[in-house]
Amino acid sequence: METTAKRMLTGNKAMAEAIAQEMERDPRVFVMGEDVGKYGGIFGSTEGLLKKFGPSRVLDTPISETAFIGAAIGAAAEGMRPVVELMFVDFFGVCMDQIYNHMAKIHYMSGGNVDLPIVLMTAVGGGYSDAAQHSQTLYATFAHLPGMKVVAPSTPYDLKGMMISAIRDDNPVVFMFHKSLQGLGWMDQIDASIGPVPEESYTVPLGKAKVMREGRDVTIVALQMMTHYALEAAKRLEQEGIDAEVIDLRSLVPLDKETILQSVKKTHRLVVVDEDYRSYGMTAEVAALAAEEAMYELEAPIRRLAVPDVPIPYSRPLEQFIIPGPQAIYDTVVQLMQE
């Protein structure tokens, strides 16, 4: 569903509205996690829910990710539809047994008899000097492991629509939201964190990429902040006579291969940009897809931009150096077009 609605929301308010509408629609939906109640989530994704639905459906938990994610899995197995927040994706290490040995595998190991309609939402992304343990994206870590859908919306419209789709999905969904796109007052607010969001309930399909800008010369595949940086770079490239097509993946699992391949067959060049680490990541997966299924359409080598294989630095200049930005994307496309 597309819309021309002019009501503008930040990313966090779009997410909170989506969860509230699903809680109103379905009494099986409830929320749990650290600081999701009175505080409204440290990134605002559960703002106002406690006041509206009370402590029986919005549960503040102790700092024990293994315990409360395990509790959410048990609730889902018994027919509830929990939305559980892992505050930072970086914290996955303390609860990975629950996530991957239980949440992702129970449906398969039960022979399809047990559904786990659980949304594990978690904050990702750097860019604001929160150092190595609070700044990763780790998209590929979860996308690599079968049994879970993995999504990463880039706009307030998609944050709402994809959250509603995730809650209604009978599969476990890892819902990764970028801190910079939440529109929080205590962070440097960016234009991309605010956008039109309809008041009514609507869904955006999981597993469908979106062409954010059509072009004929080069395809840039990205997601979340890298999508917005790619759009900035595309504006500059246009001044150089280079027409870039920008694809927002939105979803890593399922991956929309068709949209990527159609674009590559049109532009004949591919740049893949990721805020995750370079090795064994999303850039390699998309590059392999193009090489396997559109090799003879390519007129130049595939280029990949991602975070080098180092921990995210606390130092602002060093952090800005390792995370790809509009300038790096611009430079890479210009070099590619010269080959």
C-alpha positions as CSV (number, residue, x, y, z in Angstrom):
1,M,0.0,0.0,0.0
2,E,1.4,3.4,-1.0
3,T,0.1,6.7,0.4
4,T,0.2,10.4,-0.1
5,A,-0.5,11.1,3.6
6,K,1.1,14.2,5.0
7,R,1.1,13.3,8.7
8,M,4.8,13.2,9.6
9,L,6.2,10.9,12.3
10,T,9.6,10.0,13.6
11,G,10.7,6.4,13.3
12,N,10.2,5.6,16.9
13,K,6.6,7.0,16.9
14,A,5.8,5.0,13.8
15,M,7.0,1.8,15.5
16,A,5.2,2.5,18.7
17,E,2.0,3.2,16.8
18,A,2.3,0.0,14.9
19,I,2.7,-2.1,18.1
20,A,-0.2,-0.2,19.7
21,Q,-2.6,-0.9,16.8
22,E,-1.7,-4.6,16.8
23,M,-2.2,-4.8,20.6
24,E,-5.7,-3.2,20.1
25,R,-6.5,-5.6,17.3
26,D,-5.2,-8.8,18.9
27,P,-5.2,-9.4,22.7
28,R,-2.5,-12.1,22.2
29,V,0.1,-9.4,21.4
30,F,2.2,-8.1,24.3
31,V,5.6,-6.4,24.8
32,M,8.5,-7.2,27.1
33,G,12.1,-6.1,27.6
34,E,14.3,-3.8,29.5
35,D,12.9,-0.2,30.0
36,V,10.0,-0.8,27.6
37,G,7.4,0.2,30.1
38,K,7.6,3.5,32.0
39,Y,10.6,4.7,30.0
40,G,9.1,3.8,26.7
41,G,12.2,2.0,25.4
42,I,15.5,3.8,25.3
43,F,15.0,4.3,21.6
44,G,11.3,5.2,22.0
45,S,9.9,2.2,20.2
46,T,7.4,1.4,23.0
47,E,6.6,5.0,23.9
48,G,3.1,5.4,25.5
49,L,2.3,1.7,25.5
50,L,2.4,1.2,29.3
51,K,-0.1,4.0,29.9
52,K,-2.4,2.6,27.2
53,F,-2.3,-1.1,27.9
54,G,-1.0,-1.5,31.5
55,P,1.7,-3.6,33.1
56,S,0.1,-6.9,32.3
57,R,0.8,-6.4,28.5
58,V,3.9,-4.2,28.7
59,L,6.4,-5.9,30.9
60,D,9.6,-4.3,32.2
61,T,12.0,-7.1,32.8
62,P,15.2,-7.5,34.8
63,I,18.5,-7.2,33.0
64,S,18.6,-10.9,31.9
65,E,18.2,-11.3,28.2
66,T,18.4,-15.1,28.4
67,A,15.4,-15.1,30.8
68,F,13.0,-12.7,29.1
69,I,13.7,-13.8,25.6
70,G,13.3,-17.4,26.7
71,A,10.0,-16.4,28.4
72,A,8.8,-14.8,25.1
73,I,9.7,-17.9,23.2
74,G,7.6,-20.0,25.6
75,A,4.7,-17.6,25.4
76,A,4.8,-17.7,21.6
77,A,4.9,-21.5,21.7
78,E,1.7,-21.4,23.7
79,G,-0.2,-19.2,21.3
80,M,0.8,-15.6,22.4
81,R,2.4,-13.1,20.0
82,P,5.2,-11.4,22.0
83,V,7.2,-8.4,20.8
84,V,10.4,-8.6,22.8
85,E,13.2,-6.0,22.7
86,L,16.9,-6.8,22.8
87,M,18.0,-3.3,23.7
88,F,21.2,-3.3,21.5
89,V,21.9,-6.0,18.9
90,D,25.4,-6.1,20.4
91,F,24.0,-7.9,23.4
92,F,23.0,-11.0,21.4
93,G,26.0,-12.9,22.8
94,V,24.4,-13.4,26.2
95,C,21.2,-14.9,24.8
96,M,22.2,-16.5,21.5
97,D,21.2,-19.9,22.8
98,Q,17.6,-18.7,23.2
99,I,17.6,-16.9,19.9
100,Y,19.2,-19.5,17.6
101,N,18.9,-22.9,19.4
102,H,15.3,-22.2,20.4
103,M,13.5,-19.3,18.6
104,A,14.9,-20.2,15.2
105,K,14.8,-24.0,15.4
106,I,11.7,-25.1,17.4
107,H,9.3,-24.9,14.4
108,Y,11.7,-27.2,12.4
109,M,12.5,-29.5,15.2
110,S,8.8,-30.0,16.1
111,G,8.1,-31.1,12.5
112,G,6.1,-27.9,11.9
113,N,3.8,-28.5,14.8
114,V,4.9,-25.5,16.9
115,D,4.7,-22.0,15.5
116,L,6.7,-19.2,17.1
117,P,5.1,-15.9,16.1
118,I,7.6,-13.7,18.0
119,V,9.1,-10.4,17.0
120,L,12.6,-9.8,18.4
121,M,13.2,-6.1,17.8
122,T,16.7,-4.7,18.4
123,A,18.6,-1.4,17.9
124,V,21.5,-1.4,15.4
125,G,23.9,1.1,14.0
126,G,26.8,3.5,14.8
127,G,27.6,7.1,14.0
128,Y,27.2,8.6,17.4
129,S,30.3,7.5,19.3
130,D,28.9,4.7,21.4
131,A,32.0,2.5,20.8
132,A,32.5,-1.2,20.0
133,Q,29.8,-2.8,22.2
134,H,26.9,-0.6,21.2
135,S,27.4,0.4,17.6
136,Q,27.3,-2.7,15.4
137,T,24.6,-3.6,12.9
138,L,25.3,-7.4,12.6
139,Y,22.7,-7.9,9.9
140,A,24.6,-10.8,8.4
141,T,25.0,-12.6,11.7
142,F,21.3,-13.2,11.9
143,A,20.7,-13.5,8.2
144,H,23.2,-16.3,8.0
145,L,21.2,-18.5,10.4
146,P,18.2,-20.3,9.0
147,G,14.8,-20.2,10.7
148,M,14.3,-16.5,11.2
149,K,13.1,-13.7,9.0
150,V,15.4,-10.6,9.3
151,V,14.3,-7.2,8.3
152,A,15.8,-3.7,8.5
153,P,13.4,-0.9,7.5
154,S,14.8,2.5,6.4
155,T,11.8,4.9,6.7
156,P,9.1,5.7,9.2
157,Y,6.5,4.4,6.7
158,D,8.3,1.1,6.4
159,L,9.0,0.9,10.2
160,K,5.2,1.0,10.8
161,G,4.1,-1.2,8.0
162,M,6.8,-3.8,8.4
163,M,6.3,-4.0,12.2
164,I,2.7,-4.8,11.6
165,S,3.6,-7.4,9.1
166,A,6.2,-8.9,11.5
167,I,3.7,-9.1,14.4
168,R,1.2,-10.9,12.2
169,D,3.8,-13.3,10.7
170,D,3.7,-16.8,12.2
171,N,7.5,-17.0,11.9
172,P,10.1,-15.6,14.2
173,V,11.2,-12.1,12.9
174,V,14.3,-10.3,13.9
175,F,13.3,-6.6,13.5
176,M,16.4,-4.4,13.3
177,F,15.8,-0.7,13.7
178,H,18.6,1.9,13.2
179,K,19.1,4.3,16.1
180,S,19.8,7.2,13.8
181,L,16.4,6.7,12.1
182,Q,14.4,6.8,15.3
183,G,14.3,10.6,15.4
184,L,15.2,10.9,19.1
185,G,15.8,14.3,20.6
186,W,19.0,13.3,22.4
187,M,20.6,12.2,19.2
188,D,21.5,14.4,16.2
189,Q,18.1,14.3,14.4
190,I,18.4,13.8,10.7
191,D,15.8,14.4,8.0
192,A,15.5,10.7,7.1
193,S,14.2,9.9,10.6
194,I,10.9,11.8,9.8
195,G,8.4,10.9,7.1
196,P,4.8,10.5,6.2
197,V,2.9,7.8,8.0
198,P,-0.8,7.1,7.7
199,E,-2.9,6.9,10.9
200,E,-4.7,3.7,9.8
201,S,-3.2,0.3,10.1
202,Y,-1.4,-1.0,6.9
203,T,1.2,-3.6,6.1
204,V,4.5,-3.5,4.1
205,P,5.5,-7.0,2.9
206,L,8.6,-8.7,4.4
207,G,11.0,-9.8,1.7
208,K,10.4,-7.1,-0.8
209,A,13.1,-4.5,-1.7
210,K,12.2,-1.0,-2.9
211,V,13.7,1.0,-5.7
212,M,14.2,4.4,-4.0
213,R,15.6,6.1,-7.1
214,E,15.5,4.8,-10.7
215,G,18.6,5.1,-12.8
216,R,20.3,3.7,-15.9
217,D,24.1,3.7,-15.2
218,V,24.8,1.9,-12.0
219,T,22.8,0.0,-9.3
220,I,23.6,0.8,-5.6
221,V,22.2,-1.8,-3.2
222,A,22.0,-0.7,0.4
223,L,19.8,-0.6,3.5
224,Q,19.0,1.7,6.4
225,M,21.5,4.5,6.8
226,M,23.5,3.4,3.8
227,T,20.3,3.8,1.7
228,H,20.0,7.4,2.7
229,Y,23.7,8.0,2.1
230,A,23.4,6.3,-1.3
231,L,20.6,8.7,-2.2
232,E,22.8,11.7,-1.2
233,A,25.6,10.3,-3.3
234,A,23.2,9.8,-6.2
235,K,22.2,13.5,-6.2
236,R,25.9,14.5,-6.6
237,L,26.5,11.8,-9.2
238,E,23.7,13.3,-11.3
239,Q,25.6,16.5,-11.5
240,E,28.4,14.5,-13.1
241,G,26.1,12.9,-15.6
242,I,25.9,9.6,-13.8
243,D,22.4,8.2,-13.2
244,A,22.4,5.9,-10.2
245,E,19.6,3.5,-9.3
246,V,19.3,3.0,-5.5
247,I,17.7,-0.1,-4.0
248,D,16.7,-0.3,-0.4
249,L,16.8,-4.0,0.5
250,R,14.5,-3.5,3.6
251,S,14.7,-7.2,4.2
252,L,17.6,-9.6,4.3
253,V,15.6,-12.8,4.9
254,P,13.8,-13.3,2.6
255,L,16.1,-11.5,0.1
256,D,14.4,-9.9,-2.9
257,K,16.7,-11.3,-5.5
258,E,14.4,-10.4,-8.4
259,T,14.5,-6.7,-7.8
260,I,18.3,-6.7,-7.5
261,L,18.8,-8.8,-10.7
262,Q,16.4,-6.7,-12.7
263,S,18.2,-3.6,-11.8
264,V,21.7,-5.0,-12.6
265,K,20.4,-6.2,-16.0
266,K,19.3,-2.6,-16.7
267,T,22.4,-0.7,-15.4
268,H,25.1,-3.3,-15.9
269,R,27.1,-2.1,-12.9
270,L,26.7,-2.9,-9.2
271,V,27.9,-1.2,-6.0
272,V,26.8,-2.8,-2.6
273,V,27.0,-0.7,0.5
274,D,26.7,-2.0,4.1
275,E,27.2,-0.7,7.6
276,D,28.0,-4.3,8.7
277,Y,31.5,-5.8,8.5
278,R,32.8,-6.5,5.1
279,S,33.9,-10.2,5.4
280,Y,31.2,-12.9,5.0
281,G,28.5,-10.2,5.0
282,M,25.6,-8.8,3.0
283,T,27.9,-7.2,0.4
284,A,29.3,-10.6,-0.4
285,E,25.9,-12.2,-0.6
286,V,24.5,-9.7,-3.1
287,A,27.8,-9.7,-5.1
288,A,27.6,-13.5,-5.3
289,L,24.0,-13.3,-6.4
290,A,24.9,-11.0,-9.3
291,A,28.0,-13.0,-10.2
292,E,26.0,-16.3,-10.3
293,E,22.9,-15.1,-12.1
294,A,23.9,-11.9,-14.0
295,M,27.6,-12.3,-14.7
296,Y,27.3,-11.6,-18.4
297,E,25.2,-8.5,-17.8
298,L,28.0,-6.8,-15.9
299,E,30.3,-4.3,-17.7
300,A,32.6,-3.7,-14.8
301,P,33.7,-5.5,-11.6
302,I,31.3,-5.4,-8.6
303,R,32.3,-2.9,-5.9
304,R,31.7,-3.4,-2.2
305,L,31.7,-0.8,0.6
306,A,31.4,-1.9,4.2
307,V,32.9,-1.6,7.6
308,P,36.5,-3.0,7.7
309,D,37.0,-6.0,10.0
310,V,37.7,-4.0,13.1
311,P,35.7,-3.1,16.2
312,I,33.7,0.1,15.9
313,P,35.9,2.9,17.4
314,Y,34.7,5.3,20.1
315,S,36.7,8.2,18.5
316,R,34.3,10.2,16.2
317,P,36.9,10.8,13.4
318,L,37.8,7.1,13.4
319,E,34.2,6.0,13.5
320,Q,33.4,8.3,10.5
321,F,36.5,6.9,8.7
322,I,35.4,3.3,8.9
323,I,31.6,3.6,8.3
324,P,30.8,4.3,4.6
325,G,29.3,7.7,3.9
326,P,28.0,9.7,0.9
327,Q,31.5,10.7,-0.1
328,A,32.8,7.1,-0.1
329,I,29.8,6.0,-2.2
330,Y,30.3,8.8,-4.6
331,D,34.0,8.2,-5.1
332,T,33.4,4.4,-5.6
333,V,30.8,5.0,-8.2
334,V,32.9,7.5,-10.1
335,Q,35.8,5.1,-10.2
336,L,33.6,2.3,-11.3
337,M,32.2,4.4,-14.2
338,Q,35.7,5.1,-15.4
339,E,36.5,1.4,-15.8
